[in-house]
Amino acid sequence: MNIKRIFGALLTLLGVIGLIYAATLFVNKSGGHNTKALITYGIIGFIFFSSGISLIRSTNDQS
């Protein structure tokens, strides 16, 4: 198996986890403004997710 595809899948998984965590922070925002953490996790999750998908798409299969 190609190491780039494994790394891309790992980045994608970390991105999904970051986006889900940002979404739970957004939903559970009870009075306190925790926008700094929300923006940080959202941006980092989006960057990891998009770079992982891009790495998986650009890697060619070699048999």
C-alpha positions in Angstrom: 0.0 0.0 0.0 1.2 3.5 -0.8 2.4 5.5 2.2 1.0 8.7 0.7 -2.5 7.3 0.7 -2.2 6.2 4.3 -1.0 9.6 5.3 -3.8 11.2 3.3 -6.3 9.0 5.1 -4.8 9.9 8.5 -5.0 13.6 7.7 -8.6 13.3 6.5 -9.5 11.4 9.7 -7.9 14.1 11.9 -9.7 16.8 9.9 -13.1 15.1 10.4 -12.4 14.8 14.1 -11.4 18.5 14.3 -14.5 19.6 12.4 -16.8 17.4 14.6 -15.2 18.9 17.7 -15.7 22.4 16.4 -19.3 21.6 15.7 -19.9 20.3 19.2 -18.3 23.4 20.6 -20.7 25.5 18.5 -23.7 23.6 19.6 -22.8 23.4 23.3 -22.0 27.1 23.6 -23.9 27.8 26.8 -23.6 31.5 27.4 -19.8 31.6 27.4 -18.1 32.8 24.3 -15.5 30.3 23.3 -15.1 31.6 19.7 -11.3 31.4 19.8 -11.3 27.6 20.3 -14.2 27.3 17.8 -12.4 29.1 15.1 -9.1 27.4 15.8 -10.5 23.9 15.7 -12.6 24.7 12.7 -9.8 26.1 10.6 -7.3 23.4 11.6 -9.9 20.7 10.9 -10.7 22.2 7.5 -7.0 22.4 6.5 -6.3 18.8 7.6 -9.5 17.5 5.8 -8.8 19.3 2.6 -5.1 18.4 2.4 -5.9 14.8 3.2 -8.5 14.6 0.4 -6.1 16.3 -2.0 -3.3 13.9 -1.1 -5.5 10.9 -1.7 -6.8 12.2 -5.0 -3.4 13.2 -6.4 -1.7 9.9 -5.5 -1.7 7.4 -8.4 -2.1 3.7 -7.9 0.9 1.6 -9.0 0.7 -2.1 -9.3 
